[in-house]
Amino acid sequence: MNNLAALYKFTGRYSEAESLFKQALAICESTLGVGHPDTIRIQQNYTIFSREAYR
Protein backbone atom coordinates (compact mmCIF):
# COMPACT_ATOMS: atom_id res chain seq x y z
CA MET A 1 0.00 0.00 0.00
CA ASN A 2 2.87 2.35 0.84
CA ASN A 3 4.57 1.60 -2.47
CA LEU A 4 1.37 2.15 -4.43
CA ALA A 5 0.87 5.45 -2.63
CA ALA A 6 4.38 6.48 -3.67
CA LEU A 7 3.62 5.55 -7.27
CA TYR A 8 0.43 7.61 -7.18
CA LYS A 9 2.39 10.52 -5.74
CA PHE A 10 4.93 10.43 -8.54
CA THR A 11 2.20 10.25 -11.18
CA GLY A 12 0.31 13.21 -9.74
CA ARG A 13 -2.60 11.27 -8.29
CA TYR A 14 -2.32 13.08 -4.96
CA SER A 15 -5.72 12.42 -3.42
CA GLU A 16 -5.38 8.69 -4.05
CA ALA A 17 -1.83 8.71 -2.73
CA GLU A 18 -2.84 10.50 0.45
CA SER A 19 -5.62 8.03 1.12
CA LEU A 20 -3.29 5.06 0.69
CA PHE A 21 -0.56 6.59 2.87
CA LYS A 22 -3.13 7.15 5.64
CA GLN A 23 -4.49 3.61 5.34
CA ALA A 24 -1.01 2.06 5.35
CA LEU A 25 -0.02 4.12 8.37
CA ALA A 26 -3.16 3.20 10.30
CA ILE A 27 -2.68 -0.50 9.58
CA CYS A 28 0.97 -0.47 10.63
CA GLU A 29 0.30 1.54 13.78
CA SER A 30 -2.43 -0.86 14.90
CA THR A 31 -0.62 -4.08 14.01
CA LEU A 32 3.07 -3.29 14.48
CA GLY A 33 3.01 -0.31 16.82
CA VAL A 34 4.19 3.26 16.39
CA GLY A 35 7.84 2.46 17.13
CA HIS A 36 8.22 -0.26 14.51
CA PRO A 37 10.68 0.55 11.70
CA ASP A 38 8.05 -0.06 8.99
CA THR A 39 5.59 2.26 10.71
CA ILE A 40 8.25 4.93 11.09
CA ARG A 41 9.18 4.63 7.40
CA ILE A 42 5.58 5.03 6.28
CA GLN A 43 5.15 8.02 8.61
CA GLN A 44 8.26 9.59 7.09
CA ASN A 45 7.00 8.92 3.56
CA TYR A 46 3.64 10.48 4.39
CA THR A 47 5.30 13.51 5.97
CA ILE A 48 7.44 14.07 2.88
CA PHE A 49 4.40 13.61 0.67
CA SER A 50 2.44 16.16 2.69
CA ARG A 51 5.20 18.74 2.31
CA GLU A 52 5.71 18.19 -1.42
CA ALA A 53 2.31 17.35 -2.85
CA TYR A 54 0.39 20.49 -2.04
CA ARG A 55 3.01 23.21 -2.51
C-alpha positions in Angstrom: 0.0 0.0 0.0 2.9 2.3 0.8 4.6 1.6 -2.5 1.4 2.1 -4.4 0.9 5.4 -2.6 4.4 6.5 -3.7 3.6 5.5 -7.3 0.4 7.6 -7.2 2.4 10.5 -5.7 4.9 10.4 -8.5 2.2 10.2 -11.2 0.3 13.2 -9.7 -2.6 11.3 -8.3 -2.3 13.1 -5.0 -5.7 12.4 -3.4 -5.4 8.7 -4.1 -1.8 8.7 -2.7 -2.8 10.5 0.4 -5.6 8.0 1.1 -3.3 5.1 0.7 -0.6 6.6 2.9 -3.1 7.1 5.6 -4.5 3.6 5.3 -1.0 2.1 5.4 0.0 4.1 8.4 -3.2 3.2 10.3 -2.7 -0.5 9.6 1.0 -0.5 10.6 0.3 1.5 13.8 -2.4 -0.9 14.9 -0.6 -4.1 14.0 3.1 -3.3 14.5 3.0 -0.3 16.8 4.2 3.3 16.4 7.8 2.5 17.1 8.2 -0.3 14.5 10.7 0.6 11.7 8.0 -0.1 9.0 5.6 2.3 10.7 8.2 4.9 11.1 9.2 4.6 7.4 5.6 5.0 6.3 5.2 8.0 8.6 8.3 9.6 7.1 7.0 8.9 3.6 3.6 10.5 4.4 5.3 13.5 6.0 7.4 14.1 2.9 4.4 13.6 0.7 2.4 16.2 2.7 5.2 18.7 2.3 5.7 18.2 -1.4 2.3 17.4 -2.8 0.4 20.5 -2.0 3.0 23.2 -2.5 
